[in-house]
């Protein structure tokens, strides 16, 4: 998520939102204003938060995102087992 807007709808229960994101295994990486809601969502989902008003280390952000994707791919390979590669697209 990249935004310079403050969070809208603060009447939303953040605990519920956090639980729903975790249940769906959604990881939140935020580049946003320093607001507790943005920081909290990144923290509880295993993501990271960066202040949009500071220089954003996009190389580090992309590296962390790629690392999370590699971890997910390793878990999926373990669940699928050997020889369970997805079929290739035929042209």
HELIX and SHEET records of a PDB file:
HELIX    1   1 UNK A   14  UNK A   23  1                                  10    
HELIX    2   2 UNK A   36  UNK A   45  1                                  10    
HELIX    3   3 UNK A   58  UNK A   80  1                                  23    
SHEET    1   A 2 UNK A  30  UNK A  32  0                                        
SHEET    2   A 2 UNK A  49  UNK A  51  1                                        
END                                                                             
